[in-house]
């Protein structure tokens, strides 16, 4: 079953750990326009995950209602 992220959902990125979904964003560049899922991490960092790569995100299933966000590039997420 696929995870369809919604605004405010907590998710787990297979590399970067626990983040919070901020929503969808369309970004244009010289290579065209693509849709992304915006995910917030500790320190206010934001990762833009292309919708065609959404399989790197899964729903957070831990027991905490407000889990601690991971830091991008940090070593706190190794599980």
Order of alpha helices (4+ residues) and beta strands (2+ residues): beta-beta-beta-beta-beta
